Amino acid sequence: MKKTSKSRMKKLPILLGTLLIISVAAYGTRAFFSNSADIQGDIQLSLGDVKISTENTTDWKYEPIATTTSKLDVNDKLGANVASDGSIADAGNITNVRPGDSFTKTYIIENTGSLDTKVNLKLANIPVPLSSVKNDVNYSDGPFTIKIHDLEENFNLEGKKDGIVDKKEFTVTITVDPTVADSYNPSHKEFLPGNKTTVNYLKNVFSVNAVQTNKK
């Protein structure tokens, strides 16, 4: 009896070990598959910009009256440096203009920024509202007439894309009106030194304001 008891005692750890292994294996069959992954925040934000440029606006160009269809009567006493093509780099000091002399400038407004932009134009140095010098309408200031072509007070410009810049152009032409200029001759009482106002028009005329198009 004692021998049998010892034999059973030897087998008991083996039996318990076997049961333990089976129990662990059985528990493992009830586990769910699982895995893990990181969520990446791969985003970079760069602000767009609103940038209006007038750097490509042309110089004022002198256009003398023609005496014939092939000959221009050039005024060489303007007190300014006039290039061979008629352009004047500094038009702030033009003097001795004559009846029939004209000066033209092409304004170029470009949106070099990346955002679509609303543009508003205002007269900067001239004491009249922009509405009084509407597109293709002559505005008189003393012996001068001012004509603006392709002018818009409000317009949109798209943002720069693929190197392409959206732009708006309009021209301003100032002419000494031959029909009224004689009354402003210095020998007449009607001579007005104040016509310097229009001469100053040859320098800086318009102020440009711009905001992005989605601003309410």
PLY file of the C-alpha trace (Angstrom):
ply
format ascii 1.0
element vertex 216
property float x
property float y
property float z
element edge 215
property int vertex1
property int vertex2
end_header
0.00 0.00 0.00
2.79 2.42 0.78
4.48 1.76 -2.55
1.27 2.46 -4.41
0.81 5.66 -2.49
4.32 6.87 -3.33
3.75 6.11 -7.02
0.62 8.15 -7.03
2.39 10.99 -5.31
5.04 11.00 -8.04
2.41 11.11 -10.78
0.40 13.89 -9.16
2.73 16.84 -10.11
2.89 15.53 -13.65
-0.90 15.38 -13.78
-1.27 18.85 -12.32
1.27 20.23 -14.76
-0.57 18.69 -17.67
-3.88 20.13 -16.50
-2.29 23.56 -16.14
-0.94 23.49 -19.70
-4.32 22.41 -21.05
-6.06 25.13 -19.06
-3.76 27.87 -20.42
-4.18 26.61 -23.96
-7.93 26.58 -23.59
-7.95 30.11 -22.22
-5.81 31.26 -25.13
-8.37 30.11 -27.67
-10.82 32.63 -26.22
-8.49 35.70 -26.84
-9.32 38.32 -29.62
-6.83 39.27 -32.32
-5.45 42.76 -31.79
-3.05 45.24 -33.38
-2.08 48.89 -33.08
-1.21 51.79 -35.39
-0.26 55.43 -35.00
-2.42 58.20 -36.50
-0.09 60.64 -38.20
-0.84 64.39 -38.17
0.87 65.06 -41.52
-0.44 68.55 -42.34
1.39 71.78 -43.01
-0.46 75.07 -43.27
0.94 78.11 -45.05
-0.91 81.41 -45.04
-1.81 82.95 -48.36
-1.30 86.65 -48.91
-2.91 89.68 -50.48
-0.34 91.68 -52.39
-1.17 94.38 -54.92
1.57 95.75 -57.13
1.63 98.81 -59.41
5.33 98.51 -60.22
4.68 97.85 -63.91
2.66 101.03 -64.37
4.16 102.93 -67.28
5.74 106.37 -67.17
3.75 109.27 -68.53
4.17 109.54 -72.29
4.23 112.85 -74.08
2.15 113.02 -77.25
2.60 116.31 -79.15
-0.01 117.60 -81.51
0.47 116.73 -85.18
0.84 119.55 -87.67
0.40 117.11 -90.55
-0.39 113.43 -90.79
3.31 112.64 -90.81
4.88 115.36 -88.66
4.58 116.02 -84.94
5.11 119.47 -83.47
7.34 118.44 -80.57
7.54 120.75 -77.57
11.17 120.86 -76.44
10.55 123.26 -73.54
8.70 120.98 -71.16
11.35 121.26 -68.45
11.47 117.45 -68.22
13.58 114.69 -69.72
11.59 113.20 -72.57
12.88 109.90 -73.99
12.83 109.10 -77.69
9.58 107.17 -77.25
8.00 110.13 -75.46
8.14 108.66 -71.95
8.89 110.96 -69.02
10.43 109.38 -65.93
9.65 112.35 -63.66
6.44 114.05 -64.69
6.15 116.16 -61.55
7.92 119.15 -63.05
6.45 119.59 -66.52
6.24 123.24 -67.61
5.39 125.23 -70.73
2.78 122.82 -71.99
1.00 124.07 -75.09
-2.53 123.77 -76.46
-2.73 120.36 -78.07
-0.01 118.71 -75.94
-1.15 115.43 -74.41
0.19 113.13 -71.72
-0.89 109.51 -71.33
-0.20 106.99 -68.62
-1.20 103.31 -68.42
-1.90 102.13 -64.90
-1.27 98.42 -64.32
-2.60 96.90 -61.10
-1.44 93.34 -60.47
-2.32 90.81 -57.79
1.04 89.18 -57.05
-0.35 87.54 -53.90
-1.85 84.06 -53.72
-5.39 84.98 -52.62
-8.22 86.25 -54.80
-8.66 89.93 -54.07
-11.27 92.67 -54.20
-9.77 95.96 -55.38
-11.18 99.44 -54.80
-9.81 102.57 -56.48
-10.03 106.13 -55.20
-8.67 109.42 -56.40
-5.79 110.32 -54.14
-4.70 113.88 -54.86
-7.54 115.32 -56.91
-10.48 116.97 -55.09
-13.19 115.19 -57.07
-14.88 111.83 -56.52
-13.94 108.95 -58.78
-17.51 108.86 -60.08
-16.98 112.29 -61.68
-14.26 110.93 -63.96
-16.11 107.88 -65.21
-14.81 105.70 -67.98
-14.35 107.55 -71.29
-15.74 110.81 -69.91
-13.75 114.03 -70.14
-13.24 115.90 -66.88
-12.21 119.54 -67.19
-9.78 121.30 -64.89
-8.98 124.73 -66.23
-7.45 124.43 -69.70
-6.90 120.69 -69.25
-9.19 117.81 -70.10
-8.71 114.43 -68.45
-9.96 111.29 -70.14
-9.87 107.88 -68.49
-10.33 104.67 -70.45
-11.21 101.23 -68.99
-11.55 102.59 -65.46
-13.45 100.55 -62.89
-13.94 101.61 -59.31
-14.30 98.05 -57.98
-13.04 94.83 -59.52
-11.65 91.41 -58.59
-8.20 90.00 -59.30
-7.43 86.30 -59.00
-4.48 85.11 -56.95
-1.20 84.26 -58.64
-1.21 80.67 -59.91
1.42 78.75 -61.88
3.35 81.97 -62.34
0.40 83.75 -63.97
-0.51 87.14 -62.49
-3.99 88.60 -62.91
-4.02 92.31 -63.69
-6.18 95.30 -64.55
-5.11 98.11 -66.87
-6.58 101.54 -67.53
-5.21 104.67 -69.16
-5.36 108.35 -68.27
-4.84 111.04 -70.91
-4.43 114.71 -70.04
-4.66 117.20 -72.91
-4.30 120.96 -73.05
-7.61 121.83 -74.66
-6.99 124.15 -77.66
-10.56 125.43 -77.52
-10.23 126.98 -74.05
-6.50 127.40 -73.52
-6.36 130.95 -74.88
-8.42 132.29 -71.98
-5.71 131.02 -69.63
-2.92 132.87 -71.38
-0.97 134.95 -68.82
-2.00 138.16 -70.63
-5.62 137.51 -69.65
-7.25 138.05 -66.29
-8.54 134.49 -66.35
-5.05 133.03 -66.03
-5.12 130.64 -63.11
-1.87 129.59 -61.44
-4.08 126.98 -59.79
-3.95 124.84 -62.90
-0.88 123.40 -61.20
-3.48 121.05 -59.71
-3.73 119.22 -62.98
0.00 119.32 -63.55
0.37 117.51 -60.23
-2.08 114.98 -61.61
0.86 113.74 -63.65
2.51 112.29 -60.56
0.37 110.22 -58.18
-3.33 109.97 -58.86
-5.02 106.89 -57.52
-4.96 105.07 -54.21
-5.52 101.32 -54.34
-7.16 99.33 -51.56
-7.46 95.55 -51.59
-8.95 92.81 -49.38
-9.35 89.08 -49.91
-12.55 88.22 -51.73
-14.16 86.10 -49.00
-14.16 88.95 -46.46
-17.77 89.91 -45.71
0 1
1 2
2 3
3 4
4 5
5 6
6 7
7 8
8 9
9 10
10 11
11 12
12 13
13 14
14 15
15 16
16 17
17 18
18 19
19 20
20 21
21 22
22 23
23 24
24 25
25 26
26 27
27 28
28 29
29 30
30 31
31 32
32 33
33 34
34 35
35 36
36 37
37 38
38 39
39 40
40 41
41 42
42 43
43 44
44 45
45 46
46 47
47 48
48 49
49 50
50 51
51 52
52 53
53 54
54 55
55 56
56 57
57 58
58 59
59 60
60 61
61 62
62 63
63 64
64 65
65 66
66 67
67 68
68 69
69 70
70 71
71 72
72 73
73 74
74 75
75 76
76 77
77 78
78 79
79 80
80 81
81 82
82 83
83 84
84 85
85 86
86 87
87 88
88 89
89 90
90 91
91 92
92 93
93 94
94 95
95 96
96 97
97 98
98 99
99 100
100 101
101 102
102 103
103 104
104 105
105 106
106 107
107 108
108 109
109 110
110 111
111 112
112 113
113 114
114 115
115 116
116 117
117 118
118 119
119 120
120 121
121 122
122 123
123 124
124 125
125 126
126 127
127 128
128 129
129 130
130 131
131 132
132 133
133 134
134 135
135 136
136 137
137 138
138 139
139 140
140 141
141 142
142 143
143 144
144 145
145 146
146 147
147 148
148 149
149 150
150 151
151 152
152 153
153 154
154 155
155 156
156 157
157 158
158 159
159 160
160 161
161 162
162 163
163 164
164 165
165 166
166 167
167 168
168 169
169 170
170 171
171 172
172 173
173 174
174 175
175 176
176 177
177 178
178 179
179 180
180 181
181 182
182 183
183 184
184 185
185 186
186 187
187 188
188 189
189 190
190 191
191 192
192 193
193 194
194 195
195 196
196 197
197 198
198 199
199 200
200 201
201 202
202 203
203 204
204 205
205 206
206 207
207 208
208 209
209 210
210 211
211 212
212 213
213 214
214 215
